[in-house]
Every structure is written in structure tokens, then in C-alpha cells.
Amino acid sequence: MSATSRCRICDGTVHEFFDFGRQPLSDAFVAPGDSREEFFFRLATGSCESCTMVQLMEEVPREAMFHESYPYLSSGSAFMRTHFEELAKRFLTTELTGADPFIVELGCNDGVMLKVIAEAGVRHLGVEPSGGVADLAAAKGVQVRKDFFEESTATDIRAKQGPADVIYAANTLCHIPYMGSILAGVTKLLGPNGVFVFEDPYLGDIVERNSFDQIYDEHFYFFTARSVQEMAARNGLELVDVERIPVHGGEVRYTLALRGARTPSPAVAELLAWEADRSLAERATLEKFGANVTQIRTDLIELLAKLRDEGKKVVAYGATAKSATVTNFCGIGPDLVSFISDTTPAKQNRLSPGTHIPVRTPADFANPYPDYALLFAWNHAEEIMAKEQDFRDAGGKWILYVPDVHVV
């Protein structure tokens, strides 16, 4: 019989459907020679039989993941910079047009979106618990509060700065298990016609594309239109719009408003119907996804072992958070992948979490080029492959594992 836990949204029964085994913190890159014991936990996913929310079976303490030296930068990708800048401009022409508008961003990271808002002279606040990236945002002229957002934070912000016309979060809400406090804070902080807009990895895309590496410590929830609608209704909010967006391997941008404040867009009913048609909330669908993931593991290990035995040099590209799931679930270490090339200085000259693959600079990737590159940053494949045309010209080939293991 599978393990169960209590749903963090509705207190229903959560039934486990897949176990990725023992996993480290996905962004805890290890300094060579560091003898401190790494933090490990059991990474397993389950779905709630009541509200259908897919979630992790075990919670990792937030302070362990989001801290002063948190290494992810939202502005690291040119594609993502454009994505956030365009959204800021959209807010400025739609929701932030009244007298003295105010926008709050939860998890503003290095301020890539709010910088555009600040430059437009609009009142704003970024709430960011990771001190290092918060300092980068402040250096761009963004108003930042170094804090975790919860009900008490929202009450304090409203008392000091008034109601928000927009509350926004990108790749943040799915990180936060204590959703009741978050949404209570949102309802306190929103103005009467304000909106709470958030975008996160979409379970529909994860299941359809077998993108299992979207599941790691920082992603606690895996949203669908149906589970978000249920979550909103339990907290005095209403799902009024959805938009599928082609970032990070497939996300949905959800728009919530206070109950009754806005008429839901037809897009909500359309996405709910799409999910129902694919039985997305059904246990059989999720178990089939698990079987596909197991097959990917088998195929990827077989390919890498074959290339090693043939004397081919394989390196990985992109020391992403999600690569921790792949390397630890599949047992991929330095014997199969020589090193990981990454542009983030904070990760370079360190070892990958758990499996201890060295992380090196892009200069090492080209000196000389390997025979194969395992693309962990597959969600930026087009941008990366265009940038690394010289690798292809030198005879190099890319290994991808989403939606299945293949070489291009």
C-alpha cells in the first residue's frame, strides 16, 4: 500500500504515486574538500484525493533552500529577461494605470521584472528572503524587503503602503508549503479590484512531456487549473484567468481576484476541459507518468554507460537545480559525466549536490569540446544550441532526456 500524508491545501488524504529516492538540496553545491555532511531527504510526489493538488510528500525547511547565498538569478537567461520585461510593460498598461498604483512581487529575485516598474516611477515592493539576490535587486533601484511573505508580512505592508493593485510571483508560489498563510496575506493586501498573478511549472506539461526533473526540493506544489481553482475558493479568492506560457519547459500564468470581483475569462473553462479530457487528476495518469520516468532512467544510464565504454567524452551543460533530480535519481556521477559547464560564478569550481560532478566554466566546455553534452538546461535548448553552434560544428552532439532519451 502506498504512503499517505495530509494535504497542505485542504487536509485531505494525499496518496503517493512516485518516489525519486534520497535527494540532496538541489542548489547546495559542495566546495571540494568540504567534509560537512550533506542534507538529504526523500523526494516523493503524491496527489490529494479531495482537491487534486499534486505535492511533495515531505517538506524541506525553507531556510535550508532560500538563504544569503542562494545562487539562482532570474536575469541569467536573455529569454527570461525579455519575458519578465514584457510582462512588466503589460502590467503598466493594464493593471497599473490608476492613481498611484502599487505592485508587490513575492520572490523578486534580482529585480529583473520590478526594475522596469521602478524605471516607470510606479510604486512597488519586492519581498525576497534570499539576501544576496535581494541586494542585487536593490542595486538596480528596486525597493526590496528581505523577508518571507506570509499573512503578518502582508498586514504590515498594507498598513505602511496601502492596498496592492497587483501581487505577482514567478516560480515562487510552488515553492511555499504554507499556502494558507500566503493566500490569507494576499486577500489582506489586495485592493478591491486587485489581482494576484503567479506563474509556475504546469503539471499538464510535466506529465505530457515526462519532464520529471521539474520535481525537486524547491518545487513543493505542481499546479493545475483545477487544483488552483480549488485552492483559491478555500481562501476567499477566485481563478479568473489562465495563460499557458512557453518558459521553463511549460508554465501557466494564473490570475486570481477576490471572490466576485471579476468575471472569469473563457480560458479558465477551456483549460479545465483540457485537463479533464486528459484525466490529469486521475491516479492512473500519474502512475503512467511514473512508469515513463523509470524508463527514461534506464535508457539514460544505458546510453551514458555505452558512450563511456566506447571512450567518448561526455560533459553536462547547465548546473540547474533540476539536474540534481536527474543525477541522483539516475545515479549519474563523474564516472559517466566528466563535468558540468555553467555560467554561474557561485557554482563554478564546486561539486554538484549528492553525486559530486565538478562544475566548471564555459571556457572548459570548449577546451576541447567533448563528444557529447548532456543538456540539463533543456528548457533553454534553443537559446543554448544557437549559442554553442561551434560545438555542433566540431562534431559535438546533444543528449536530451525530455520527453525521452534522444541524441541530436
Secondary structure, DSSP 8 states (H G I E B T S, - for coil): ---EEE-TTT--EEEEEEEEEEEE-TT--B-TT--S---EEEEEEEEETTT--EEESS---HHHHSSTT----GGGSHHHHHHHHHHHHHHHHTTS-SSS-EEEEES-TT-TTHHHHHHTT-EEEEE---HHHHHHHHHTT--EE-S--SHHHHHHHHHHH--EEEEEEES-GGG-S-HHHHHHHHHHHEEEEEEEEEEEEBHHHHHHHT-GGG-STT--EEB-HHHHHHHHHTTTEEEEEEEEE-STTSEEEEEEEETTSS---HHHHHHHHHHHHTTTTSHHHHHHHHHHHHHHHHHHHHHHHHHHHTT--EEEE---STHHHHHHHHT--TTT---EE-S-TTTTTSB-TTT--BEE-HHHHTTT--SEEEES-GGGHHHHHHHTHHHHHTT-EEEE-SSS-EE-
